[in-house]
């Protein structure tokens, strides 16, 4: 992922004594884009995909002020998320859900 930094949530296992169980955790890519609020404090915009929709999370109750480079990162993150949505729409397994 080119935009900002990416986080990935992955499936994990849980040790329950003598057995190990798989914990069902969805894999989700998140893109974080640095910004500032109107007071100049460091904040972050987050982009991720949920139910074949692109979600943009802004700082709570605030405006995001972006430097030119960060605007480019936001654009790239949104593009990556849209590509991910398009790919998931092509997957025949997701159409049955």
C-alpha positions as CSV (number, residue, x, y, z in Angstrom):
1,X,0.0,0.0,0.0
2,X,1.5,3.3,-1.1
3,X,-0.7,5.7,0.9
4,X,0.3,6.5,4.4
5,X,0.8,3.3,6.4
6,X,-1.3,0.2,6.2
7,X,-2.5,-1.9,9.0
8,X,-3.7,-5.5,8.5
9,X,-6.0,-7.4,10.9
10,X,-5.4,-11.1,10.6
11,X,-6.9,-14.4,11.9
12,X,-5.4,-15.6,15.2
13,X,-5.5,-18.8,17.2
14,X,-6.4,-19.2,20.9
15,X,-4.9,-21.8,23.2
16,X,-7.5,-23.3,25.4
17,X,-5.6,-25.8,27.5
18,X,-5.0,-28.9,25.4
19,X,-6.7,-27.6,22.2
20,X,-5.9,-24.7,19.9
21,X,-9.0,-23.0,18.4
22,X,-9.0,-20.7,15.4
23,X,-10.6,-17.4,16.1
24,X,-12.5,-16.1,13.2
25,X,-11.2,-12.6,12.5
26,X,-11.8,-10.8,9.3
27,X,-8.8,-9.6,7.3
28,X,-9.1,-5.9,6.7
29,X,-6.7,-3.4,5.2
30,X,-6.6,0.0,6.6
31,X,-4.8,3.1,5.2
32,X,-3.9,5.9,7.6
33,X,-3.2,9.4,6.3
34,X,-1.6,12.0,8.5
35,X,-3.4,15.3,8.9
36,X,-3.8,18.1,11.4
37,X,-6.9,19.6,12.9
38,X,-7.7,23.3,12.8
39,X,-5.7,23.9,16.0
40,X,-2.6,22.3,14.4
41,X,-2.7,19.0,16.4
42,X,-1.6,15.8,14.6
43,X,-4.6,13.7,13.6
44,X,-5.2,10.8,11.2
45,X,-7.7,10.0,8.5
46,X,-8.4,6.3,8.1
47,X,-9.7,4.5,4.9
48,X,-10.9,1.0,4.9
49,X,-13.4,-1.3,3.1
50,X,-16.5,-2.7,4.8
51,X,-19.3,-4.6,3.1
52,X,-18.0,-3.7,-0.4
53,X,-18.0,0.0,0.5
54,X,-15.2,2.4,1.1
55,X,-15.2,4.0,4.6
56,X,-13.4,7.3,5.3
57,X,-13.0,8.0,9.1
58,X,-12.1,11.6,9.9
59,X,-10.9,12.9,13.3
60,X,-14.0,13.0,15.6
61,X,-15.9,16.2,15.4
62,X,-13.1,18.0,13.6
63,X,-11.9,19.1,10.2
64,X,-8.9,17.5,8.6
65,X,-6.2,19.8,7.3
66,X,-4.1,18.1,4.7
67,X,-0.7,19.1,3.3
68,X,-0.3,18.6,-0.5
69,X,1.6,15.3,0.0
70,X,-1.1,14.0,2.3
71,X,-3.8,14.8,-0.3
72,X,-1.9,12.5,-2.7
73,X,-1.7,9.8,0.0
74,X,-5.5,10.1,0.6
75,X,-6.1,9.8,-3.1
76,X,-4.0,6.7,-3.3
77,X,-5.6,5.1,-0.3
78,X,-9.1,5.8,-1.7
79,X,-8.0,4.3,-5.1
80,X,-6.6,1.2,-3.4
81,X,-9.8,0.7,-1.4
82,X,-12.0,1.0,-4.5
83,X,-9.8,-1.5,-6.3
84,X,-10.2,-3.9,-3.3
85,X,-14.0,-3.4,-3.5
86,X,-14.0,-4.2,-7.2
87,X,-11.9,-7.3,-6.7
88,X,-14.2,-8.6,-3.9
89,X,-17.2,-8.1,-6.3
90,X,-15.5,-10.4,-8.8
91,X,-15.1,-13.2,-6.2
92,X,-17.9,-15.8,-6.7
93,X,-17.7,-16.9,-3.0
94,X,-18.8,-13.4,-1.8
95,X,-21.9,-13.4,-4.0
96,X,-23.5,-16.2,-2.0
97,X,-23.4,-14.3,1.3
